[in-house]
Amino acid sequence: MMGKREGQRVVGSPGPRRSWIIRHRAGLFSALLSSSLLVVAFPPLGLSPLAWIGIAPLLYTLARRPVGAKGGFGYGLLAGSTFFYGSCFWVTYSMIHYGGLPVWLAYVLGIVPAIALGSFWGLFALVFTAIVRRLGQYGFLFAPFLWVATEWGRFQVTTIGWNALGYSQALHPGVIRLARIGGVYGVSFLLLVVQSALAWGSLRSFHLSEWKWRWTWRLIGLGGVGALVVVSMIGSSGGSRPPIPTPHERGREFRVLGIQPDIPIDALFDPELQTRHFLRLMATTRSALATHSEVDLVVWPESPLNISLDESPEVLGMLQSLVREHGVYLLLNAVERRPPDEWYNSVAVLSPEGEVIAEYEKIGLLPFGEYVPLRGLIPWIDRLPALAGDFTPGRRYTVADVGNIRVGSFICSEAAWPEIPRTLTAKGATLLIEVTNDGWFGPTAAAEQHLWHAILRAVENDRPLLRVTNNGISAYITGDGFIIDRTRLDEFAVRYWVVPRSSGRPAATFYTRFGDVLAIGCTVVGGIAALGAAGVATSLRSVIGRR
């Protein structure tokens, strides 16, 4: 029975408005599905093929449902925030174990950076939604440009480029070869091209009556060809093997000894423990040099030892004795003070004569780990200390001449700064070395994700890259992105790596020479598209319609 009417309202009928969750259930589901697919595409699970479809559900929903600007931003924000919270959950480890925070509070605070980074996904979704509302199906053409623009913009604004979509393909050398042109953002662009086509095809399948069948078959054929290309690229990368040096090349080999000492983070706060582990590291190095008689360079990782060559003459003397005795170069992490009272997280290189021949001071500091951002702007934030110490960012890119090899070294989180290894390579580095300490994040996915970022740096510049870490994962990565050797996490290890010497200076890749021109171009296109979505696109659509 119908309820009795009172004016325009029906008495006894349910309210005219459904609950917010019911009305938005499709959008919420798509946002959470996209974020979930991408979380499992990255370590610890590392199901990287899912990154080829992860964004498609979000794109499909944004294009199919009549969502406004707020709705588009909200769905994108939800997807991005849950992705960063789920894939970077390991940030809570150091808060709990070394920051002294309760577990519940650490996980609550972890929401803040996740939302900050996820807001860039929200911006992407907002602009994409506006363009699709103006241009209809043609809006999908702009999705790859918008995605790369927001990924690159995220790094420019926050200095955090962690887990950009292109990193998901780090273990597929055939795919990430594109990074030699566009960097990691070029790989992201490719992923979005495929997913835009997938979402577009799925959307049109619900409206076949509006299409002639020949266009449907063309779309299916195009998708099939694209899938074959992607599969062949991945298949060829998996079946390929790095080149084996010829006997002539073996005569020009460069031999490196990498030490992974697995020093606990607690040593940072205990001078006695520091001394004990330093002596152990010295003894391990001497023993390894006695085993491997032909060594050109010894590499020590970033570690909690806080070695200072300027402040500790006794330590410097012991290191000089080591290199002179064995006739080797030594590259190590050091903490140095410069007037008036500035501290730098740095890398120093000692020659076989015991001289400090090069120093690189870390440029890309880690927010809240090595400095606290927004000091002086937010009153209470001045009271927060940086977890590993307050450092000053360096300003010079240093390339060290180690024999006839030119070494460009960088430190820890700088593996997620494409510009730093690129600049070192442009200045002549023929070998890249990363020293790092992922012990702050314990037995989590952080170390594996960090390795994936380093792989892209090697491929972008077509240079072999050696990772020497405190507690894992140390690795030898070729310029093609192959991992020749790697250690396990949380183990004491010594690695002897042989790197072919280059005959002359290797050619620079397009990315090394021109940097993020693809990302900048995508930002320009995305900006024009955003302006068009605000009003100019109406005339563009009419022109396209007439054609």
N, C-alpha and C positions, 0 to 999 in steps of 0.2 A: 504493500500500500504506500501511496505517496504521502508524505507528511503534509500537514496543514501549512498553507502559505501565510506569511506575515510580510506584506509588502513584496519585496523581491527575494526574500530568503525563505527557504523551505525548512520548516520546523522538523526536527528529527532526522534531517539528512546529515551526512558527514560534512565536515568543513570543506570549503571549496578548494583549499590549498593543501597539497600533500606535504609531508615532511621534507625538509631540505635534503636529507640523505637519499630519500626515495627519488626525488626529482633529479638529483645529480649522480645517481648510482652508476650509470654507464660511464660518465666522465671520471669518477673516482676509481672505478675498477680499471679503466684503461691506464690511468696515471700510475696506479700501483702495479699493474701488470708490466708496464714499461720499465719502471724502476727495478722491479724484481728480476726481470730478464737480464738487465745490465749488471745488477749486483753479482749474479752468479756467473756472468761473463768474465769478471775479474777475479783474481785470487781472493780467497783461498780455493774456490772451486775451479775457476779459470776455464769455464765453458765458453771459449771465445767465439764460436760460431753464432751464439745467441746475440752477439752484438750486431749481427747483420739484420736482425728483425726487432731488436729491443725498442726502438723509438717508434716503429710503425703503428702500434696500437694507439699511442698518444696522437700521432698525426691523423690517423683515421677518425678518431673522436672529435678532434678540433675542427676537422673539415666537414664532418657529417652532421654534427649537432649544432643547432643555432645558439652557440655560446657567444656572449659578449666579451668585451675586453677584460672585465673582472673575472669572468669564468675562465677564459683562456689563461690568464695569468695564474689564477688559482690552481688549475690543473697542472700547469707547468711547474709551479712552485712545489706542489705536493710531490710530483714525480722526482724533481731534482733533489729536494730535501731528503726524501726517503732513500734515494740512490746514494747520496754522499754519506748519510748516516749509516746505511747498511754496508757500504764498501770501505768506509774509513772508521769503523767502530774501534779500531786499534788505538786511536788517539787517547782513549780513556785509560789505557794501560799505564802510561807514564803519570797521568794525573793521580791514579790510585796508588801505584807503587813508589813513586818518587815525589809526588806533589802532596801526599798525605791526605787526599780528599776521600770522603766516604764513597763507596761504590755507587750508591744511588745518585749522589750529587754529581759525580763524574759523568754518568750517563745522561743526566739532565743538562749539564753544561755542554755536552757534545751536540745537543740539538742546535745550539746557537750558531756555530760555524756551518752546520749542515744547511740551515735555513739561509744563511748569508750566501753560500755558494749556490744553493738551489734557486735563489732569486734570479739567477742568470738564465736558468731553464724557463722560469716564469716569464722573463722578458722575451725569450725566443717564442714561447707559445702565444704571448700577447700579440706580437707583431705578425706571426704566421696566421693567427686567427683573423686579424684585421685584413690581411692581404687576401685570404681565401674568401672572405665576405665580399670583397671588392671585385676580385678577378675570377672567382670560382675555381675550376680545376687548374687554371694556369698558375694559381698560387703555389702549387707544389713545386714549380720550377725554382722558386726562391728559397725553399726549405734548406738545401745544403749551404747556400750562402749565409742565411740567417744563423744556422747552427754554428758554423765556423766563426762567424763574427762574434757570437756570444761566448764561445769557448776562448777565443783570443782576447776578447774584452775582459773576461773573468780574470785571466792572468795579468793583464795590464792594470786592472783596478786593485786586485787583492794580492798579487804576486804568488798566487796559488794556482798552478795549472794541473794539479794532481788529477789523475784518472780522466783526462780528456778521452773522448771515445776512441780515438785512433790508437791509444796504448793497448787496447784490448787485443790487437792483432800482433803484438810484439813477437810471438812465437811462430809467426808465418812470414819468413823472409821474403817470399815472393810477393806478398801483398804490401808489406811495409817498404818495399823498394821505391814506392811512390814518394816516400818521405825525402828522398834525395832532391825532389823538386819542390814540394810544398811543406816539408816538415811533417810533424805529427798531425797538423791540421789538414794536410792533403789526404791522409788516410781517413780522417773523420769525414771529409768531404765525400770521398768515395762511398763510405758507409751510408751517408745520408742520401746520396743519389739512389742507391739500391732500395733503401727503405721508403723513400718518397714514391718511387715507382710502384713498390708493393702496396703502399697505402692507397695510392691513386687507383691502381687496378682493383683493389678490394672495394673501394668506394663505388667505382663504375659498375661493378658486377651486380649491384643492387638496382641499377637503372638501365638494364640492357635494352629495354624497349625504346630508349632514347637514342640508341646507337644502331648503326648498321652492323650486321654480323661481321663484315670484313674487317672493321676496326677492332672488334673483339679478338679476332684471330691474330691480327697484327700485334695487339698488345700482348697476347699470350706468347707469340713468337719472340717478341722483343724481350720479354721476361725470361724466356728459356735461354736465349742467347746470352743475356747478362748473367744468368746463373751458371752457364757453362764456362764463361770467362772467369768468374770468381772461383769456381771449383778447380779449374785448370791452374789458376795462379796459386791457389793453396796447395794443390796436389804437387805441382812442380817444385814448390818451395820445400815441401816435406821430403821429396825424393832426392833433392840435390844434396851435394856434399861440398864442403869448402875445399878449395884447391890445395893439393899437397905440394909443398915446396920442392922444386927440382934440386938436383945436387948442386947446381951453380948457385941457386938461391940459398941453399943451406950454408954456404960459406959466408953469407951476409946476415946470419941470424943474430937477433938481439935477445939475450937471455935475462929473464927477470925472475927474482925470487920474491914471492908474496907471502907474508906472514899473517895468519888469522889467529890472534892470541886468545880470543874469547875472555877478555877481561871484564869482570862484573862492573856494572854501573856504580855500585857502592864504593868502588875505589876512588871515585871522584870526590867523595867526602871523607876519605880516610888516608892521610899521608903515608902511614905505615904500609897500608895495603898497596898504595901506588908504588912505593919503593920495591916491595916484594915482587910485584908483577913486572916492573921495569927490568929488574935483574933477571927474571925468568925470560923475558923477551930477548935480552941481550944473549943469554946462554943458548936459547933456541936458534937465534940467528947465526951464532958462531958454529953450532952443530950442523945447521943446514948448509952453511958455506963450506964446511969440511966435507960434506957428502957430495955437494955439487961444486966441483972445482971451477967450472967455467960459468961465472955469473957477472953480468954487467951492472945490474941495478937491483938493489934490495928495496922493497916497498913495505913500510909499516902503515897500518890504517889509522883513521881517526879513532881515538880511544879516550877513556877517562884518565889517562896518565897525566894530562896537563903539562907536557914537556915544554919548557921554555929555554931556548938556547941563549937568550940574552940574560935572563934572570938566574940561570943555573950553570955557572962555569964548569962545575964538576961534571954535570951530565954531558955538556958539550965536549969536554975532554975525553970522556969514555966513548962517545960516538966517533970522535976523530980517531981515536986509537983503533976502533973497529974497522973503519973504512981504509985506514992506512995499512993495517995488517993484511987485509984481504984484497986490496986494490979494487974496491967497488964503489959505485955511487950509492947513496942512501937517500931515499925520498920518505919523509915522515911528516906527520901532523904536529904542529907546535902552536902554543898559545903565547903571543908576543905582545909586549906593551910598548906603546909609542907615546912621546910627550904630547900633551901634558899628562893625561891619564886615560889613554884610549887603548883598549884591548882588542886584539884581532885573532880570529880563528884562522890559522894559516897553514900552508904547506911549505916546507923548506927542503932544499936539495943540497947535500954535501958531496963534494968531489972526492976522488980517491986520495987527494992530498989533504983532506980535512977542511977545505974551505967551503963556506956557505956561498954557493954560486947562483942561487935563485930563490926567491920567496914569492909566494902568491897568497894574498890575503882575501879571504872569502868575501865575495860580493853579494851573493844572494842569501842573506840571512833568513833563518826560519822564524816566522812570527811566534811569539811567546816561548820559543825554545832558546833563541839567541838574542832577541830583542822584544820589547813590548810595544806594539803599535799604538798610536793615538795618545801617547803620553803628552801631557800638556793641554790636551783637548777635553779629556774626560777626567774629572778630579780623582775618583776612586781608583782609576787604573794605574795611577802613579805608584800605588802601594804594591802592585804585583811585580814580583821578580821574574826575570827570564829563567827558565828551568835549568838550562846548561850554563848560564852566565850572560851578562850584558856585553855584547860585542859591538864594535863599530864596523860598518861595511867597508870593504876594500874598494879601491878605485882603479887599480891597474891589472891588466891581463898579462900574465907572465908566462913565457915559453922558455923552458930550460934546455940547454944544449947538453945532452948526456951522450958523450961519444959523438957518433955521427947520427944520432936519433934526436929529434926535437920533441920534447915531452910537454904536453899541455895538461896540467892537473887541475882538478876541481874537487869540491868537498861536499859530500853527503847530499843534502836536499837540492843542491845545484844540478843534480841529474834531472830535475823537473824544470830547469831553466834552459830552454833550447838555445838562447842567445849566448850563454857563457861558453859551452863547448864549441859553438859555431865561431865565435870570435877568436878563441884560442887556435882553432884550425885555420882560420883566415890569416892569423899572424904567423903561420908556418908549422904548427904542430903536426907531426907525422904519427904520433902515438898519444892517445888520450888515457889518462889514469884518474880514476875516481877513488878517493879514500873516504870511507864512511863508517858510521857506527849506528846500527839499527838496534843495538841492545836496549835502547830506551823503550822499545815497543814489544819486547819480550817475544814469546813464541806465537806471534800473530801473523797475519797476511801482509804486514807492512814491508817485510824484507823482500818477499816475492814481487809485490807491486813495484817496489823500488828498482828491482832488477829489470822489470819490463820497461820502465822509463829509461834506464841506461841503454837498453838495446836500441831504442829509437835514436838516441844521441849518436851511437856508432854509425847507424845507417844513414842518418841525415848528412853526415860529413864524410862517409866512406872512409873511416879510420878505425883501426883496431882499438878496442877499449878494454883496459884491465880494471876490474873492480877488486879492491883489496879492502876487506871489511874487518871489523873487530870480532863480530860473532856470526858472520854469514849474512848474505850469500856472496862469497867471492867468486869471480868468474872471469874467463877470457872470452871476449866477444869479438868476432871478426867484423870488418867493415860491411859485410853483407848481412849481418844480423844473426849469424850462427853462434851458438854457445859451444865453444870447444871443450871447456871444462868448468865445473862449478863445485863449490863446497856445499855441505849441509848447514842448516841453521843450528846455532849453539853448539859448535864443535871447535876444538883446537885443531888447526890445520896449517900445513906448509905446502905451498904450490910452486912448482918450477915450470915456467912458461917460456916457450921459444917463439919469438915474433919475427917473421921475415923482415929484413931491412928493405926499405924502398931504394931503388936505384934512381936517385934524383927526387925532386919534390913531387908527390902524387898530385894528380889533377884535382882541382876543387869542384865539388858538386854545385849544381845550380843553387841549392839551398845555402851552401856555405857562402857563395858569392852574393846572393841577393836576399837572404833571410826570409822573413815572413811576408813576402810580397803577395802570396796567395791569400793569406789571412787578411791582409790590409785591403786587397781587392774585394774580398767577400764582405768586409765591413763597409766599404763604399757602396757596393751593390745593395747590401742590406739596409743601409741608411737611406738610399734612394727609394727602396721599396717601402720602407716605413713611412717616409714622407708621402709616397704615392698612396699608401693605404689611408693616410689622413685626409685625402681629397683629390690629389692629382690623378689617381688611378682610374677614376671614373671615365675620363676622356680616353685613357689607354685601352680600357675594356671596349669602348665603342669602336675604336679603330680595329682591334682584334676581331670584333664581331663582324665588321664589314668585310674583312678578309675571309 
